[in-house]
Amino acid sequence: MKHFLAIATILAMTFLGCSLNAQTISGAQTAPSMKSTAAVISSSQLIEVIYFHFTRRCVTCTTVEENSKLAVNSLYADKVKTGEASFKSYNLDEAEGKAVADKHKIGGQALVVISNGKVIDITGQAFMNAKDLSKIKEEIKKAVDKAQANK
């Protein structure tokens, strides 16, 4: 019983340590800078799913990235081909990743959906369902639908 409790505690601390890097977006859920990008593409239906991470990552972190990319490519295959939907991953330990994170007011590890000028943080849901591709698809679709519902 002692071994079980010790292992359970270690696993809980590992997961907690990995997920504590995730921070919510400060302030409102809109990204004014995205409106100009959407106008250039001339589509209010532009969909971006961005995963921000650090160089050092656990298995859950890499699984969230992999399944999120698969979800976007599966859900929005036609839009990915036309450039209206994309999945991008940025390392926050690199200059480019920091710049993109600053642009979207991201303070740490996060999975966000950007559409119709709105930034929706789904980090918590993604990490809770990291190994379940169908759940991640569902969360991404819900976020896109929510962003596009209020034009």
N, C-alpha and C positions, 0 to 999 in steps of 0.2 A: 504494500500500500504506500509506503514511504517513497519507493522508487517511482510509482505512478504519479504521485503528487509532485515530485521533483521534475519529472519529465514534462508534465502538464504545465508547470510554472515556467520552465525554460521555453517551451513552445509559445506560451502566451506572451512572454516577454519579447521573444524574437519577433512575433507578428506585430506586437504593439510598437516595438522599436522601428520596424519598417514602415508602419502606417503613420507614425507620429511625424514623419517627414512631410506628410501631406498637409497642406494648409489651405484654408478656404480663401476665396477671392475676397479681398477687402472692398467694402463699399457696395455699390449697386451691381447688378448683374449685366449691365450694358457696357459695350465697348465702343465708344464713339468713333475710334479710329477705324473700326471695321466697316463703317458706312461708306467711307471713301473707297476702300478696297472693293466692296460689293458693287459700287457704282461703276468702277472701272471694268469689272467683269460683266456689268449690266444684268445682274441676276440677283434678285432679293432672296433667291433660294440657295445661295452659296452655303455649303456645309464644310466646316473644318473641324476635325477632331484632332486635338493636340495633346500629346503626352509629354509632360515635363518630368525629368528624372535627374538623378545625380549619377556620377561615374560608378560609385559603389552601390550595387543593388542586390537584393535578395531574389530568390526564385519567384516569389509572388510578384515583385515589381516587374520582372521580365515577362511573366505570364500575362499580366495586365496589358502590357504593351503589345505582345503578340496577338492576344485575343481581340483587343480593340482594333488593331489593323485588319485582322480577318473579318471582323464585324462590319467595318466600314466598306471594305471591298465586296462583301457579300450583300449588304443592304442597299448600297448605292452604286452598284457596278457600272451602270450606264453613266451616272454623273461623274464617277471617277474617270472614266474614259474621256469625257468632255471637259474635265477640269473644274466642274461645278462642285465636286466633293473631293476631300482629301484627308489623309491621315498623315500627321507629321509627328516626329519625336525629336525633342530637343534636350540636350544635356545641359543642366544648369551650372555645371562646373566649367563650361566653355563660354567664350564671349558671345557667340551667336545665340546660344540658348538663353543667356542672361538678358540679352537685348530683347528677344521675343517675349520673354516672361515679363519684363518691365513694361513693354508695350501693352500687354494684356492684364497688367496688375496682378501677376501671379507671384506669390511669395515663396513657393517651395514645390515639392513634388505634387503633381496634379494631373488629372485627366479632365479636359474641358471640351465642351461642344460649343462651337461658335457658328451662329447662323442668324441671319436677319439682324445683324448688329448686336446680338445678345451673346453673352458668355455665360454658359451654364456649367457649373462645377459638378461632375459626377464621380469624383475621386472616391468617396466613401462607398458608394454602391459598387464601383468597379473592383475595389479591393476586397469587399465582402464576397463578391462572386467571381473572383479572378479566374478560377478554373472552369467556370460554366459559361461557355461561349454564347449559348442562347440567352442567358441573363444579361450578359454584357450587350448583346445586340438589342435586347429589349430596352435597356437603360439608355443607350445611344439614341434609339428611335424615339423614345419618350422625350428626351431632351431636344432633339431636332424638331419634333412636332410642337413642343411647347414654345420654342423660339420662333417658329414660323407661324404659329397661330395668332400672335399679336403683332401684326404688321403695322 
